[in-house]
Amino acid sequence: MSDCEFIATCPFFNDKLENKPAEIEALKVKYCRTNNLNCARYMVAGALGKEKMPPNLYPNEKERAYIVIAEG
């Protein structure tokens, strides 16, 4: 799989989120550069649009993404 289509504007990938986890580079490789279909941010953007994205949502927070989508 190739880079995520949102990589250029994603606040997570471009280091715009506060309180970044220590493993941020590993998360970027896993979710942004390898398999964005598992990314919580990608899930919300695809289901609701980028404008509904919680600003502090991390790629590995899929359970939180499910809640955001359900509350849509």
N, C-alpha and C positions, 0 to 999 in steps of 0.2 A: 504494500500500500504506500502511497505517496504522502507528501505533506498535507495537512488539513487545509481546506479551502479558506478558513478564517485566520490562518496563521499571521498574516500581515497586520491584522487589526485586533487580534486577541490580546486583551490586557494581561492575561496570565502569561502567554508566551513572550510578550514584550516587557515583562518585569514591571508591570504597573500595579500589581496587587500588594497590599500590605501583609505583614506577618507571613512571609513566604516560608514554606517548609524547607528544611535543610536539603532534602532530596529533590529540589525543584528541577535540576537538569535531567535527572532520571525520569521524572514525570513528563518533561517536555519530549524526551525521546519516545517514551511509551505511548503517550496520548497524542502529541502534536505531529510527530514525524513518522509514527509507525501505524497506529490503529485509532484514528479519531472516532470511529463508531462507538468506542467504549468510553469516550470522554463525556463527562457530565455536562460540560459547557456546550459541546457540540449537540448533545441530546436536547437541551433546552432551546438552543438557537434553531434547531431543525423543527421542533414541535411548536414553539411559540414566537420565534423571531428573536433576533439579537437584542432588540430593545427591551425584552422581558428578562434578560440575563441578570441574575443577582451579581452585583459587582465583585463580590468576594467568594464566588463559587470556584472551587478547585476541580480539576479534571477527574480526580479520584473520588469525588463525592456524589456517586451515582444515586444513593438513597435520597439524598437531599434533592437531586435533580428530579427524581420521580415525584416528590412532594410538590416541587415548584410546578411541574407539568400538570399534575392533578388539580392544583389550585388555579392553574392557568388563567 
